[in-house]
Amino acid sequence: MILQSQTPTADAYSVIREDMVTTQIEARGINDPAVLLAMRSVPRHKFVPPEYLDQSYADHPLPIGYGQTISQPYIVALMTEALQLKPGQSVLEIGTGSGYQAAVLAELDVDVYTIEIIPELAELARQRLIDLGYANIETLNADGYFGWEEHAPFDAIIVTAAPDHLPQPLANQLAEGGRLIIPIGPVGLVQTLWLFEKINGDLQATNLGGVRFVPLTGEH
């Protein structure tokens, strides 16, 4: 007897992804058309380990190994929308992880520079993004606390792991008029998602609410 595979087809994943966008993202107030299209376009199931494939589009983060996670879809959309990106801008991501957030950013026709401190994750994400055809993403295995001076300044910076303070190198590498979104707070407890805007050289902060992220690791 031949057993049929239980893995959804590409069309089935498209349906599941559409449901994710409608029920988890649009229903919670995310309405930027470009962000919604990006969330509809990126095959999230390609970024999760095989053992979590059936939860790829679920409304929660998932483990990806090495103590790291792929963020909840809504949080990815929320942080992306908050950056108010325009085509052609440059974005620095700290914490590549699976590469999913970088892929969502890349769908917005921006140049993405993403840093991952864990070598194994950095290489897996790099290869995955190449395999999926993303030519506007550059990856680096390094300590993200110090940013990527070579490509600064950045129009936007997104940090997907939580330090206990705003890293000064990242603030320095944010362009005038740029936006930086980052969770800040203690390990294992609720952190605060902050949006910083650089206006006349100063950072103006907006509290976007409580979140839970893995800690930002490195020499700091």
N, C-alpha and C positions, 0 to 999 in steps of 0.2 A: 504494500500500500504506500502511495506517495503522500507525504504530509505537506500541506501548503504552508508556506511561510506566514508567520503572524506579523512580520514587519510591514508597516504601512507603505503604500506606494508613494511616489512623489506627489501625485494628485491628492492622495489622502492627507499627506503632511500639509499641503497647501490649505486644505479645509480646516485642519486643526490649528494652523497658524492664524488663519482668518478669525477663528473663534477666539484665540488668545488675544488678538488685537481688539476685537469688539468688546469682549467681556472683561478683560483685565486692564486694558489700557485706555481705550476711548471712554469706557464707562466711568473711569476715575478722573476724567477731565483732561487727558492729553489730547490736543486737537491740532497740533502742527501737521499739516498734510505731508510734508517731507519726512518727518519723523515717523508718522504712521506708515507711510509707504516703505520706509527702510525696515521697520519692524515686520512688515508683511513680506519683505523680500529676502531677508537673511534666513537661511535654513538652520534654525537653532539646534535641530537634532544632530547636525554635523559637528557640534561643539561640545557634546556631552559624552561621557564614557558609555560603552555599550550596555553596562548593567543599569543605566538610568535612562535608556532610550525611550521607554514608555512614559517617562515623566518630563520629556524634553520641553514641553510647552505648559507645564504645570505652573501654578501661581506661587512659586517659592524658589529659592536658590537651590543649587545641586552641587554635591562634591565633585571635584575634578582631579583629586589626588594632591599629594604634597601639602595637605592641610588647607587647600584653597577651594574656592567655589566659583560657579558661574552665577551671576546675580539674578534675582527675580526679574522677569521681563518688565514689569511695571517700573521698577527702579531704573533699569537701563533706559527706558523711554523717558522717564522723568528727568534724569540727569542730562540726557541728550537734548531734550527740548529746552532745558534751562540755559544751555549754552548759546542758543539763538544763532546757529551757524549759517554762514553763507557760502555758496560754492567758491572754491579757490582759496579759502582760508586754510591756515595751518593749525593743527590740533595736536597737543601732547597728551598721551594717556600714560598714567602711572599704574602699573599692574595689569599686564596683558592678560594673564590667566589663560583662559581657553582661546581667546581671540575674538569672542563674540561681540563685545562692546566695540572693539576696533572695526569689525566688519560693519556694524550698524553705522558708525561714524563715516566709514568709507562710502557708504551708499549715498551720503549727502554731498558727494563730489568735493570733499575737502582732502587735504594732504594730512595723513595720519602718521604720527611718530609715536610708537608705543614701546614701553620699557617693562621688562619682566626680570625680577631678580633671581628666580629659580631657573637654572639652566635647562632642565628637562622640559619644563612648561614653555619656556621661551622657544625652544626648538620645535616642539609639537605645534605651537600656535603659528610659528613662522611657516612651517610646511603646510599646515592646514589652510592658511590664508592664500598661499601660493596656489595650492590645488584648487581653491574656489575661484581663482582668477582675479584677486584683488591686487592691482598694480599700484595703487596709491597708498599703500601701507608700508612703512619701514619699521622693522623691529630691532630691538637691542636688548641683550642680556646684560643688565647693570643694576646698580642701586638707584631706584627712581627718586629717592629723596633729593638727589642732586640735579635732577632734570636732565636736559640734553642741550647743553650750551651751544653746541655746534649749529643747531637749527633754530635757536631762539632769535628774536622773540616770537611767541606763539599767540595767535588770536584767541585761543581757548586752551585750557588745561583741565583735564578730568582725572581725578584720582579715585581708584576703585579699591583702595585699602585704607584703613584708618590709622593715622598717626595721632599723637596726643597734642599736637600743635601744628600750625601751618608752616611747612618747610620754607624757609626764607629763599632758597635757590629757586623754588617754583614761583614765588611772588616776584622775584627779580626777572624771571624769564617770561612773564606775562606782558603782552604788548599793551600800550595805552589803549583804553577802550575795550580791552579784552575781558573775558570771563573765566573764572576758575571755580570749579565745583569740587568739593572735598568733604568726606565724613571726618569729623574730629571727635575724639573721645577715648575713654579707657577701654582696654581689651576686655571682651566678654560682657560688656554692659551696653546699654543703649547709647549710641553716639548721636551727634548733631550733624545734619547735612547742611553745609554752608555754601552759599554762592557769593563769591567775591567779584566785584567789578573794579577795574583800575580806572580811576577818574582823576585827571591832573596829577598822576603819579601816586595817588593814595588809593588804598583798597577800601571799598565800601561793602559791608557784609549784610547778607540777608539770611535769616534762619529758615530753612526749608523743612524742618521737622526731624523727628527721631528716626534713626536707621540702625541696622546692625551689619557691620562689615568685618572681614578678617583684618587683623592688624597689619599695618605697614611695617615690613621688616627691613633691616639693613644696619649699617654702622651707627646710625644716629641713636 
